[in-house]
Structures are given as structure tokens and as C-alpha cells.
Amino acid sequence: MSIHISAKKGEIAKVVLQPGDPLRAQYIAENFLENAKLVSKTRGIFYYTGLYKDKEITVGASGMGFPSIGIYSFELYTEYEVETIIRIGTCGAYTTDLKTFDILNVENAASESTYAKYAWEIEDEILSHQGNIFDTINATAEELALKTKAINVHSSDIFYRKDQAIPAIATKYNCPAVEMEAFGLYANAKHLGKNAATILTVTDIIPTHENISADQRETALKPMIELALEAAWKSI
């Protein structure tokens, strides 16, 4: 067991899908994995391990923000010898060039956060996906006839803010969308020499206030989940 994950050694697979929401992790385990076993529920953060096409995959939540994904991904990589983490989540679009339901494969994550600097002495404002899982996701999307967009994303510490203008760092690095975890995941993977990718579904168009309703989200996220599972399966 690690400090924040109560699974025993050997109960976490080498590849982990990591949504932010514990209930989304539960939904994926119950609807997409065979013989899924709940291996950790410490602090209500669920981790399940099961079979997808006869290969073992774990799905478990990261929580929200860099401190949370920083803790869970670090313990997965170091205490459970996980090799690959695929973050699957939602994001808001800064531009109407993106549409709701778009699936994004995040090439780089830019952030004003000091997480990477003070955790690992990584000074960069922008960090790349790590390893070859990004390319596997692109190839898998083509095979599934899914249209995905490889983009840079703004990883923000802030959900609510006074100034509604697009943050300068998003403009600087051509980030058309915003989320809150990819930069922290990429920093941990870079420091530890592990594989990390992020797949996002656009659920909100910030300038127009268009969004996918709560009732639509389960259906809306299914293509992203299937893409992540297929890419994970290929990487094992």
C-alpha cells in the first residue's frame, strides 16, 4: 500500500486510465472491464483493476488539480511500478474553433503553476506528453475512425477567476483549451522516466457558454473512453 492508495502490490496494472472523478472511474470499470475488482477506496478515490480484451488494466481517479494528480500519479509510478498513465477528462474551449464533443490528444501542456519547479526543479512553462503513448493514441484513433485533434492545452490552477480574458500563457503557447491536471502528470512522468498522455473531451465553449449537459456527458465521453482503452490495450 502507498499513503493514499490502499491496493496491495500486484493489484494495480502497468497501465492506468485516470479520470478525475471517482464515479467516472467506477462507471468505466463497471461498463467496460471484465471481472473488475475494487482495489482501493481510500478517501473515496476508487481504483478498479479488471480485464479489457483479456489484458489487465486499472482505472482510478486523480481528483482535481496538480496537488491531487501529483500525489496519485507519483504513487502509481513509484509504489506500484505503473509504466503508463492516460488521463481522460473534460475541458473548456477558449475558442469557437473547437466544438463540444471534440476529442483532443494533448501534445503539450502549458502552465503558470510552480508545481514542476518546486517538485522536480523543472523550470519549463510547457511540458510534452511522455513516451510513445501519444502516438499510439493517434494511430488508434485513425483505426477507430475517430476524429481527434492534437493540441496544446492550458493547465490551470484556477477554475474561477476575476479576469475573464484568456490568460497570457494560453495565448503564448497557442492553447485553445483549458483543464487542470495534464501539466502535473507530465511533470511527474518526465521526472520519473514514465509514459503519460492526456485525452480530453470538450464539454464547454467558454466564449459562448455552450456546454454538454450533465445528462449528455455519459454518452459524450464514451468515444474518449473507448479510445483510451484501445490505446492502453495496445501499449501492454
Buried (B, 14 or more C-beta within 10 A) or exposed (E): BBEBBBBEEEBBBBBBBBBBBBEBBBBBBEEBBEEBEBBBBBEEBBBBBBEBEEBBBBBBBBBBBBBBBBBBBBBBBEBBEBBBBBBBBBBBBBEEEBEBBBBBBBBBBBBBBEBBEEBEEBEBBBBBBBBEBBBBBBBBBEEBEBEBBBBBBBBBBEEEEEEEEBBEBBEEBEBBBBBBBBBBBBBBBBBBEBBBBBBBBBBBBBEEEBBBEEEEBEEBBBBBBBBBBBBBBBBB
